[in-house]
Amino acid sequence: MKIGITGLPGSGKTQTLLRIIQLLEQEGIKVGGMVTEPIVEKHRRAGFQITNWMTKESEVFAHESIKSRVRSGKYGVNLAALEGLGSRALKEARESADVVVIDEVGKMEVESDAFTKTVIETLDTEKSIVMTLHKKSRNPLLQDIRRRDELRLLEVTPVNKNLLAIKIVRLLTGQAH
């Protein structure tokens, strides 16, 4: 089962994914992969960090203070964190997790060919995957992912945000009706 969670920025994709992980782990299911969380400084978002869910190792992936040729809005992007920690998190999850999470395949992430390759390799495995996808991007990788037959694409909205996590866990654990 491969599930893509899509939605507009701020719609709750990562919160929904974290809830799914929590519910899966309560069922004794081993989750691995990569989660992207905001870095908040002085009550506002200053960047993002990526975390290897299995090892809890994290690195700053995008920040206002990073000088980089790759930029996303006001953030400089640290592709090395993505290619190192992000790719490693996905490889480890493919080897030893029951469910692989990839958060988020978006504008910043597709700037890295190495990371893109790791995402495709992960999608091509027989593991269950839950990934969050940027809703509007026209990037070829995102379009390729959306076109995959085995991927169920579900959109997070303010209305279904709470129920969607439960629905997805039921799909993953074979309890869906």
Backbone as JSON Lines, residues from 0, in Angstrom:
{"i":0,"aa":"M","n":[0.84,-1.18,0.0],"ca":[0.0,0.0,0.0],"c":[0.88,1.24,0.0]}
{"i":1,"aa":"K","n":[0.69,2.09,-1.02],"ca":[1.45,3.33,-1.11],"c":[0.46,4.49,-1.13]}
{"i":2,"aa":"I","n":[0.65,5.39,-0.18],"ca":[-0.32,6.48,-0.02],"c":[0.39,7.82,-0.1]}
{"i":3,"aa":"G","n":[-0.17,8.71,-0.9],"ca":[0.34,10.08,-0.99],"c":[-0.66,11.02,-0.34]}
{"i":4,"aa":"I","n":[-0.17,11.84,0.57],"ca":[-1.02,12.84,1.22],"c":[-0.67,14.17,0.59]}
{"i":5,"aa":"T","n":[-1.67,14.81,0.03],"ca":[-1.43,16.09,-0.61],"c":[-2.3,17.14,0.07]}
{"i":6,"aa":"G","n":[-2.0,18.38,-0.22],"ca":[-2.77,19.46,0.39],"c":[-1.99,20.75,0.21]}
{"i":7,"aa":"L","n":[-2.67,21.85,0.39],"ca":[-2.02,23.15,0.25],"c":[-1.05,23.36,1.41]}
{"i":8,"aa":"P","n":[-0.05,24.26,1.24],"ca":[0.85,24.55,2.35],"c":[0.05,24.97,3.58]}
{"i":9,"aa":"G","n":[0.41,24.43,4.73],"ca":[-0.3,24.78,5.96],"c":[-1.58,24.0,6.18]}
{"i":10,"aa":"S","n":[-1.88,23.04,5.29],"ca":[-3.14,22.29,5.42],"c":[-3.05,21.2,6.49]}
{"i":11,"aa":"G","n":[-1.83,20.88,6.92],"ca":[-1.71,19.87,7.97],"c":[-1.16,18.54,7.48]}
{"i":12,"aa":"K","n":[-0.42,18.55,6.37],"ca":[0.14,17.3,5.84],"c":[1.08,16.63,6.84]}
{"i":13,"aa":"T","n":[2.02,17.41,7.38],"ca":[2.99,16.83,8.32],"c":[2.31,16.42,9.62]}
{"i":14,"aa":"Q","n":[1.39,17.24,10.13],"ca":[0.67,16.87,11.36],"c":[-0.09,15.56,11.16]}
{"i":15,"aa":"T","n":[-0.71,15.41,10.0],"ca":[-1.45,14.18,9.69],"c":[-0.48,13.0,9.64]}
{"i":16,"aa":"L","n":[0.67,13.2,9.01],"ca":[1.67,12.14,8.92],"c":[2.16,11.73,10.32]}
{"i":17,"aa":"L","n":[2.43,12.72,11.17],"ca":[2.9,12.42,12.53],"c":[1.85,11.64,13.31]}
{"i":18,"aa":"R","n":[0.58,11.97,13.1],"ca":[-0.52,11.25,13.76],"c":[-0.57,9.8,13.24]}
{"i":19,"aa":"I","n":[-0.38,9.61,11.94],"ca":[-0.36,8.27,11.35],"c":[0.77,7.46,11.97]}
{"i":20,"aa":"I","n":[1.95,8.07,12.08],"ca":[3.1,7.37,12.67],"c":[2.77,6.95,14.11]}
{"i":21,"aa":"Q","n":[2.19,7.88,14.87],"ca":[1.83,7.6,16.27],"c":[0.87,6.42,16.35]}
{"i":22,"aa":"L","n":[-0.15,6.41,15.5],"ca":[-1.14,5.33,15.51],"c":[-0.52,4.0,15.08]}
{"i":23,"aa":"L","n":[0.35,4.03,14.07],"ca":[1.0,2.8,13.61],"c":[1.9,2.24,14.72]}
{"i":24,"aa":"E","n":[2.66,3.12,15.36],"ca":[3.57,2.66,16.41],"c":[2.81,2.1,17.61]}
{"i":25,"aa":"Q","n":[1.62,2.64,17.87],"ca":[0.77,2.08,18.93],"c":[0.33,0.66,18.6]}
{"i":26,"aa":"E","n":[0.27,0.35,17.31],"ca":[-0.11,-1.0,16.86],"c":[1.11,-1.92,16.79]}
{"i":27,"aa":"G","n":[2.28,-1.38,17.14],"ca":[3.5,-2.19,17.11],"c":[4.15,-2.28,15.73]}
{"i":28,"aa":"I","n":[3.79,-1.36,14.85],"ca":[4.33,-1.36,13.5],"c":[5.57,-0.47,13.48]}
{"i":29,"aa":"K","n":[6.66,-0.97,12.9],"ca":[7.93,-0.23,12.87],"c":[7.93,0.75,11.7]}
{"i":30,"aa":"V","n":[8.07,2.03,12.04],"ca":[8.05,3.09,11.05],"c":[9.46,3.68,10.9]}
{"i":31,"aa":"G","n":[9.86,3.92,9.65],"ca":[11.15,4.57,9.39],"c":[11.0,5.54,8.25]}
{"i":32,"aa":"G","n":[12.05,6.32,8.03],"ca":[12.01,7.28,6.93],"c":[12.36,8.67,7.41]}
{"i":33,"aa":"M","n":[11.8,9.66,6.74],"ca":[12.22,11.04,6.94],"c":[11.02,11.94,7.18]}
{"i":34,"aa":"V","n":[11.12,12.76,8.23],"ca":[10.07,13.72,8.54],"c":[10.68,15.12,8.52]}
{"i":35,"aa":"T","n":[9.96,16.07,7.95],"ca":[10.42,17.47,7.87],"c":[9.58,18.3,8.82]}
{"i":36,"aa":"E","n":[10.24,18.98,9.75],"ca":[9.48,19.78,10.71],"c":[9.99,21.22,10.73]}
{"i":37,"aa":"P","n":[9.08,22.17,11.0],"ca":[9.5,23.57,11.03],"c":[10.42,23.87,12.2]}
{"i":38,"aa":"I","n":[11.34,24.78,11.98],"ca":[12.18,25.31,13.06],"c":[11.57,26.66,13.42]}
{"i":39,"aa":"V","n":[11.13,26.79,14.66],"ca":[10.48,28.02,15.1],"c":[11.43,28.79,16.01]}
{"i":40,"aa":"E","n":[11.68,30.02,15.64],"ca":[12.52,30.9,16.46],"c":[11.75,32.18,16.71]}
{"i":41,"aa":"K","n":[11.73,32.63,17.95],"ca":[10.98,33.85,18.32],"c":[9.55,33.8,17.75]}
{"i":42,"aa":"H","n":[8.9,32.67,17.95],"ca":[7.48,32.48,17.57],"c":[7.19,32.56,16.08]}
{"i":43,"aa":"R","n":[8.22,32.37,15.24],"ca":[7.92,32.31,13.81],"c":[8.82,31.29,13.13]}
{"i":44,"aa":"R","n":[8.36,30.8,11.97],"ca":[9.11,29.78,11.24],"c":[10.36,30.39,10.63]}
{"i":45,"aa":"A","n":[11.51,29.81,10.98],"ca":[12.77,30.33,10.46],"c":[13.42,29.34,9.5]}
{"i":46,"aa":"G","n":[12.84,28.13,9.41],"ca":[13.41,27.13,8.53],"c":[12.78,25.77,8.78]}
{"i":47,"aa":"F","n":[13.48,24.72,8.32],"ca":[12.99,23.35,8.47],"c":[14.14,22.44,8.83]}
{"i":48,"aa":"Q","n":[13.84,21.42,9.6],"ca":[14.85,20.38,9.85],"c":[14.28,19.06,9.36]}
{"i":49,"aa":"I","n":[15.2,18.16,8.95],"ca":[14.76,16.82,8.61],"c":[15.25,15.87,9.7]}
{"i":50,"aa":"T","n":[14.41,14.9,9.99],"ca":[14.72,13.93,11.03],"c":[14.61,12.52,10.47]}
{"i":51,"aa":"N","n":[15.62,11.71,10.76],"ca":[15.56,10.28,10.46],"c":[14.68,9.68,11.55]}
{"i":52,"aa":"W","n":[13.49,9.2,11.18],"ca":[12.52,8.79,12.18],"c":[13.03,7.64,13.05]}
{"i":53,"aa":"M","n":[13.81,6.73,12.48],"ca":[14.28,5.56,13.26],"c":[15.38,5.92,14.24]}
{"i":54,"aa":"T","n":[16.29,6.8,13.82],"ca":[17.43,7.11,14.7],"c":[17.23,8.41,15.48]}
{"i":55,"aa":"K","n":[16.23,9.19,15.07],"ca":[15.94,10.53,15.64],"c":[17.05,11.55,15.38]}
{"i":56,"aa":"E","n":[18.01,11.19,14.52],"ca":[19.07,12.13,14.14],"c":[18.41,13.21,13.26]}
{"i":57,"aa":"S","n":[18.78,14.48,13.49],"ca":[18.18,15.52,12.64],"c":[19.23,16.56,12.24]}
{"i":58,"aa":"E","n":[18.93,17.21,11.13],"ca":[19.81,18.26,10.6],"c":[18.96,19.39,10.05]}
{"i":59,"aa":"V","n":[19.52,20.59,10.08],"ca":[18.84,21.74,9.48],"c":[18.92,21.59,7.97]}
{"i":60,"aa":"F","n":[17.76,21.68,7.33],"ca":[17.68,21.43,5.9],"c":[17.42,22.74,5.13]}
{"i":61,"aa":"A","n":[16.71,23.65,5.75],"ca":[16.47,24.95,5.13],"c":[16.36,25.99,6.24]}
{"i":62,"aa":"H","n":[16.98,27.14,6.02],"ca":[16.95,28.17,7.06],"c":[17.21,29.53,6.44]}
{"i":63,"aa":"E","n":[16.64,30.56,7.06],"ca":[16.85,31.94,6.58],"c":[18.33,32.29,6.57]}
{"i":64,"aa":"S","n":[19.1,31.73,7.49],"ca":[20.51,32.13,7.61],"c":[21.45,31.34,6.7]}
{"i":65,"aa":"I","n":[20.93,30.34,5.99],"ca":[21.8,29.53,5.11],"c":[22.02,30.26,3.79]}
{"i":66,"aa":"K","n":[23.29,30.39,3.42],"ca":[23.63,30.96,2.12],"c":[23.76,29.78,1.15]}
{"i":67,"aa":"S","n":[22.9,29.74,0.16],"ca":[22.91,28.61,-0.77],"c":[22.41,29.07,-2.12]}
{"i":68,"aa":"R","n":[22.91,28.44,-3.19],"ca":[22.39,28.78,-4.54],"c":[20.98,28.24,-4.67]}
{"i":69,"aa":"V","n":[20.65,27.22,-3.89],"ca":[19.29,26.68,-3.92],"c":[18.48,27.4,-2.86]}
{"i":70,"aa":"R","n":[17.42,28.05,-3.29],"ca":[16.59,28.81,-2.36],"c":[15.14,28.43,-2.53]}
{"i":71,"aa":"S","n":[14.38,28.54,-1.45],"ca":[12.94,28.37,-1.52],"c":[12.34,29.5,-0.71]}
{"i":72,"aa":"G","n":[11.79,30.46,-1.41],"ca":[11.28,31.64,-0.72],"c":[12.42,32.31,0.02]}
{"i":73,"aa":"K","n":[12.25,32.51,1.33],"ca":[13.28,33.2,2.12],"c":[14.34,32.26,2.67]}
{"i":74,"aa":"Y","n":[14.23,30.96,2.37],"ca":[15.14,29.98,2.95],"c":[16.26,29.58,1.99]}
{"i":75,"aa":"G","n":[17.47,29.48,2.55],"ca":[18.55,28.83,1.83],"c":[18.45,27.34,2.13]}
{"i":76,"aa":"V","n":[18.69,26.5,1.13],"ca":[18.5,25.05,1.28],"c":[19.85,24.34,1.39]}
{"i":77,"aa":"N","n":[19.95,23.48,2.39],"ca":[21.15,22.69,2.62],"c":[20.94,21.31,1.98]}
{"i":78,"aa":"L","n":[21.3,21.2,0.7],"ca":[21.07,19.93,-0.01],"c":[21.88,18.78,0.59]}
{"i":79,"aa":"A","n":[23.02,19.09,1.2],"ca":[23.85,18.04,1.8],"c":[23.09,17.28,2.9]}
{"i":80,"aa":"A","n":[22.28,18.0,3.67],"ca":[21.49,17.35,4.73],"c":[20.49,16.38,4.12]}
{"i":81,"aa":"L","n":[19.89,16.8,3.03],"ca":[18.9,15.96,2.34],"c":[19.57,14.74,1.73]}
{"i":82,"aa":"E","n":[20.68,14.96,1.05],"ca":[21.36,13.87,0.36],"c":[22.04,12.92,1.33]}
{"i":83,"aa":"G","n":[22.46,13.44,2.47],"ca":[23.09,12.6,3.49],"c":[22.03,11.97,4.37]}
{"i":84,"aa":"L","n":[21.56,12.73,5.33],"ca":[20.6,12.23,6.31],"c":[19.29,11.76,5.68]}
{"i":85,"aa":"G","n":[18.74,12.55,4.76],"ca":[17.46,12.19,4.15],"c":[17.54,10.89,3.37]}
{"i":86,"aa":"S","n":[18.53,10.78,2.51],"ca":[18.69,9.56,1.71],"c":[19.0,8.36,2.59]}
{"i":87,"aa":"R","n":[19.84,8.56,3.61],"ca":[20.21,7.48,4.52],"c":[18.98,6.98,5.3]}
{"i":88,"aa":"A","n":[18.14,7.93,5.73],"ca":[16.93,7.58,6.47],"c":[16.03,6.68,5.62]}
{"i":89,"aa":"L","n":[15.91,7.0,4.34],"ca":[15.05,6.2,3.45],"c":[15.66,4.83,3.19]}
{"i":90,"aa":"K","n":[16.98,4.78,3.0],"ca":[17.64,3.49,2.77],"c":[17.49,2.58,3.99]}
{"i":91,"aa":"E","n":[17.72,3.13,5.18],"ca":[17.58,2.34,6.41],"c":[16.14,1.86,6.58]}
{"i":92,"aa":"A","n":[15.19,2.72,6.27],"ca":[13.77,2.35,6.41],"c":[13.4,1.24,5.43]}
{"i":93,"aa":"R","n":[13.95,1.31,4.2],"ca":[13.67,0.25,3.21],"c":[14.15,-1.09,3.73]}
{"i":94,"aa":"E","n":[15.28,-1.07,4.44],"ca":[15.85,-2.32,4.94],"c":[15.12,-2.86,6.16]}
{"i":95,"aa":"S","n":[14.71,-1.99,7.09],"ca":[14.25,-2.54,8.37],"c":[12.92,-2.03,8.93]}
{"i":96,"aa":"A","n":[12.23,-1.16,8.22],"ca":[10.94,-0.69,8.75],"c":[9.79,-1.43,8.06]}
{"i":97,"aa":"D","n":[8.64,-1.45,8.71],"ca":[7.43,-2.02,8.11],"c":[6.77,-1.01,7.18]}
{"i":98,"aa":"V","n":[6.8,0.25,7.59],"ca":[6.2,1.33,6.81],"c":[7.24,2.44,6.67]}
{"i":99,"aa":"V","n":[7.4,2.95,5.44],"ca":[8.36,4.02,5.17],"c":[7.59,5.34,5.01]}
{"i":100,"aa":"V","n":[8.06,6.38,5.7],"ca":[7.45,7.7,5.54],"c":[8.43,8.64,4.84]}
{"i":101,"aa":"I","n":[7.89,9.45,3.93],"ca":[8.69,10.44,3.21],"c":[7.94,11.77,3.3]}
{"i":102,"aa":"D","n":[8.51,12.72,4.03],"ca":[7.86,14.01,4.24],"c":[8.91,15.08,4.0]}
{"i":103,"aa":"E","n":[8.84,15.83,3.03],"ca":[7.81,16.0,2.02],"c":[8.51,15.97,0.68]}
{"i":104,"aa":"V","n":[7.85,15.48,-0.34],"ca":[8.42,15.6,-1.68],"c":[7.83,16.9,-2.24]}
{"i":105,"aa":"G","n":[8.65,17.95,-2.16],"ca":[8.18,19.27,-2.56],"c":[9.22,20.01,-3.35]}
{"i":106,"aa":"K","n":[9.04,21.31,-3.43],"ca":[9.9,22.15,-4.28],"c":[11.37,22.06,-3.89]}
{"i":107,"aa":"M","n":[11.65,22.09,-2.58],"ca":[13.06,22.1,-2.15],"c":[13.69,20.74,-2.4]}
{"i":108,"aa":"E","n":[12.95,19.69,-2.11],"ca":[13.5,18.34,-2.17],"c":[13.86,17.91,-3.58]}
{"i":109,"aa":"V","n":[13.08,18.33,-4.56],"ca":[13.34,17.87,-5.93],"c":[14.53,18.58,-6.57]}
{"i":110,"aa":"E","n":[15.15,19.52,-5.85],"ca":[16.37,20.17,-6.35],"c":[17.55,19.2,-6.33]}
{"i":111,"aa":"S","n":[17.42,18.09,-5.61],"ca":[18.53,17.16,-5.47],"c":[18.3,15.91,-6.29]}
{"i":112,"aa":"D","n":[19.16,15.67,-7.28],"ca":[19.04,14.47,-8.11],"c":[19.27,13.2,-7.28]}
{"i":113,"aa":"A","n":[20.23,13.28,-6.36],"ca":[20.56,12.11,-5.54],"c":[19.36,11.73,-4.67]}
{"i":114,"aa":"F","n":[18.72,12.74,-4.07],"ca":[17.56,12.46,-3.22],"c":[16.38,11.95,-4.05]}
{"i":115,"aa":"T","n":[16.17,12.57,-5.21],"ca":[15.11,12.15,-6.11],"c":[15.26,10.67,-6.46]}
{"i":116,"aa":"K","n":[16.5,10.26,-6.75],"ca":[16.79,8.87,-7.09],"c":[16.44,7.95,-5.9]}
{"i":117,"aa":"T","n":[16.77,8.38,-4.69],"ca":[16.46,7.59,-3.5],"c":[14.94,7.45,-3.31]}
{"i":118,"aa":"V","n":[14.21,8.52,-3.58],"ca":[12.74,8.48,-3.46],"c":[12.17,7.46,-4.45]}
{"i":119,"aa":"I","n":[12.65,7.49,-5.7],"ca":[12.17,6.55,-6.73],"c":[12.51,5.11,-6.32]}
{"i":120,"aa":"E","n":[13.74,4.89,-5.86],"ca":[14.14,3.54,-5.4],"c":[13.24,3.06,-4.27]}
{"i":121,"aa":"T","n":[12.88,3.98,-3.38],"ca":[12.02,3.63,-2.24],"c":[10.62,3.28,-2.74]}
{"i":122,"aa":"L","n":[10.1,4.08,-3.66],"ca":[8.76,3.81,-4.22],"c":[8.71,2.48,-4.96]}
{"i":123,"aa":"D","n":[9.85,2.06,-5.51],"ca":[9.89,0.82,-6.28],"c":[10.0,-0.43,-5.4]}
{"i":124,"aa":"T","n":[10.14,-0.25,-4.08],"ca":[10.22,-1.42,-3.19],"c":[8.82,-1.93,-2.86]}
{"i":125,"aa":"E","n":[8.77,-3.07,-2.23],"ca":[7.49,-3.68,-1.87],"c":[6.95,-3.19,-0.52]}
{"i":126,"aa":"K","n":[7.59,-2.21,0.07],"ca":[7.17,-1.71,1.39],"c":[5.93,-0.84,1.28]}
{"i":127,"aa":"S","n":[5.18,-0.76,2.38],"ca":[4.12,0.24,2.47],"c":[4.77,1.6,2.68]}
{"i":128,"aa":"I","n":[4.24,2.6,2.0],"ca":[4.82,3.94,2.06],"c":[3.72,4.96,2.28]}
{"i":129,"aa":"V","n":[4.01,5.94,3.14],"ca":[3.14,7.1,3.27],"c":[4.02,8.31,3.01]}
{"i":130,"aa":"M","n":[3.64,9.11,2.01],"ca":[4.44,10.29,1.69],"c":[3.56,11.51,1.59]}
{"i":131,"aa":"T","n":[4.14,12.66,1.89],"ca":[3.41,13.9,1.68],"c":[3.97,14.55,0.42]}
{"i":132,"aa":"L","n":[3.06,15.1,-0.37],"ca":[3.43,15.67,-1.67],"c":[2.95,17.1,-1.77]}
{"i":133,"aa":"H","n":[3.78,17.95,-2.33],"ca":[3.4,19.33,-2.62],"c":[2.24,19.28,-3.62]}
{"i":134,"aa":"K","n":[1.18,20.01,-3.36],"ca":[-0.03,19.88,-4.16],"c":[0.1,20.42,-5.58]}
{"i":135,"aa":"K","n":[0.69,21.59,-5.74],"ca":[0.61,22.27,-7.02],"c":[1.83,22.09,-7.93]}
{"i":136,"aa":"S","n":[2.9,21.52,-7.41],"ca":[4.15,21.52,-8.18],"c":[4.01,20.8,-9.52]}
{"i":137,"aa":"R","n":[4.63,21.38,-10.54],"ca":[4.64,20.79,-11.89],"c":[5.93,20.01,-12.11]}
{"i":138,"aa":"N","n":[6.7,19.81,-11.06],"ca":[7.98,19.11,-11.2],"c":[7.77,17.71,-11.77]}
{"i":139,"aa":"P","n":[8.64,17.28,-12.71],"ca":[8.48,15.95,-13.32],"c":[8.45,14.8,-12.31]}
{"i":140,"aa":"L","n":[9.26,14.88,-11.25],"ca":[9.24,13.81,-10.25],"c":[7.87,13.71,-9.59]}
{"i":141,"aa":"L","n":[7.33,14.85,-9.19],"ca":[6.02,14.85,-8.53],"c":[4.93,14.37,-9.48]}
{"i":142,"aa":"Q","n":[5.03,14.77,-10.75],"ca":[4.04,14.31,-11.72],"c":[4.16,12.8,-11.92]}
{"i":143,"aa":"D","n":[5.4,12.3,-11.96],"ca":[5.63,10.86,-12.11],"c":[5.05,10.1,-10.92]}
{"i":144,"aa":"I","n":[5.29,10.62,-9.72],"ca":[4.77,9.96,-8.51],"c":[3.24,9.93,-8.54]}
{"i":145,"aa":"R","n":[2.64,11.07,-8.88],"ca":[1.17,11.14,-8.89],"c":[0.55,10.18,-9.91]}
{"i":146,"aa":"R","n":[1.3,9.88,-11.0],"ca":[0.76,9.01,-12.06],"c":[0.88,7.52,-11.74]}
{"i":147,"aa":"R","n":[1.62,7.17,-10.68],"ca":[1.83,5.75,-10.37],"c":[0.5,5.07,-10.03]}
{"i":148,"aa":"D","n":[0.28,3.92,-10.65],"ca":[-0.98,3.2,-10.45],"c":[-1.19,2.76,-9.0]}
{"i":149,"aa":"E","n":[-0.09,2.38,-8.35],"ca":[-0.24,1.79,-7.01],"c":[-0.4,2.85,-5.92]}
{"i":150,"aa":"L","n":[-0.28,4.13,-6.28],"ca":[-0.36,5.19,-5.28],"c":[-1.79,5.7,-5.11]}
{"i":151,"aa":"R","n":[-2.26,5.68,-3.88],"ca":[-3.55,6.31,-3.57],"c":[-3.26,7.7,-3.07]}
{"i":152,"aa":"L","n":[-3.8,8.7,-3.77],"ca":[-3.56,10.09,-3.41],"c":[-4.76,10.61,-2.62]}
{"i":153,"aa":"L","n":[-4.5,11.09,-1.41],"ca":[-5.56,11.6,-0.55],"c":[-5.23,13.03,-0.15]}
{"i":154,"aa":"E","n":[-6.23,13.9,-0.15],"ca":[-5.97,15.3,0.17],"c":[-6.39,15.64,1.59]}
{"i":155,"aa":"V","n":[-5.51,16.36,2.29],"ca":[-5.83,16.84,3.64],"c":[-6.59,18.14,3.5]}
{"i":156,"aa":"T","n":[-7.7,18.24,4.22],"ca":[-8.45,19.49,4.27],"c":[-8.72,19.8,5.74]}
{"i":157,"aa":"P","n":[-9.08,21.05,6.06],"ca":[-9.38,21.35,7.46],"c":[-10.5,20.44,8.02]}
{"i":158,"aa":"V","n":[-11.39,20.01,7.14],"ca":[-12.52,19.19,7.58],"c":[-12.13,17.74,7.89]}
{"i":159,"aa":"N","n":[-11.28,17.13,7.02],"ca":[-10.98,15.69,7.2],"c":[-9.68,15.43,7.95]}
{"i":160,"aa":"K","n":[-8.99,16.51,8.37],"ca":[-7.65,16.38,8.94],"c":[-7.57,15.31,10.03]}
{"i":161,"aa":"N","n":[-8.52,15.31,10.95],"ca":[-8.46,14.37,12.08],"c":[-8.81,12.95,11.69]}
{"i":162,"aa":"L","n":[-9.79,12.81,10.79],"ca":[-10.22,11.46,10.4],"c":[-9.29,10.81,9.38]}
{"i":163,"aa":"L","n":[-8.59,11.64,8.6],"ca":[-7.75,11.1,7.53],"c":[-6.65,10.18,8.07]}
{"i":164,"aa":"A","n":[-6.03,10.57,9.18],"ca":[-4.96,9.74,9.76],"c":[-5.51,8.36,10.12]}
{"i":165,"aa":"I","n":[-6.68,8.31,10.71],"ca":[-7.28,7.02,11.1],"c":[-7.61,6.2,9.86]}
{"i":166,"aa":"K","n":[-8.16,6.85,8.85],"ca":[-8.5,6.17,7.59],"c":[-7.24,5.55,6.97]}
{"i":167,"aa":"I","n":[-6.15,6.31,6.94],"ca":[-4.91,5.83,6.31],"c":[-4.32,4.66,7.1]}
{"i":168,"aa":"V","n":[-4.36,4.75,8.43],"ca":[-3.86,3.64,9.26],"c":[-4.68,2.39,8.99]}
{"i":169,"aa":"R","n":[-5.98,2.53,8.84],"ca":[-6.84,1.38,8.53],"c":[-6.46,0.77,7.17]}
{"i":170,"aa":"L","n":[-6.19,1.63,6.19],"ca":[-5.77,1.14,4.87],"c":[-4.45,0.37,4.99]}
{"i":171,"aa":"L","n":[-3.51,0.91,5.74],"ca":[-2.2,0.29,5.87],"c":[-2.23,-1.03,6.64]}
{"i":172,"aa":"T","n":[-3.14,-1.12,7.6],"ca":[-3.18,-2.33,8.45],"c":[-4.24,-3.33,7.97]}
{"i":173,"aa":"G","n":[-4.85,-3.0,6.81],"ca":[-5.82,-3.93,6.23],"c":[-7.15,-3.96,6.94]}
{"i":174,"aa":"Q","n":[-7.46,-2.88,7.7],"ca":[-8.73,-2.84,8.42],"c":[-9.79,-2.01,7.7]}
{"i":175,"aa":"A","n":[-9.45,-1.54,6.5],"ca":[-10.41,-0.7,5.78],"c":[-11.55,-1.55,5.22]}
{"i":176,"aa":"H","n":[-12.72,-0.94,5.17],"ca":[-13.88,-1.68,4.65],"c":[-14.26,-1.17,3.28]}
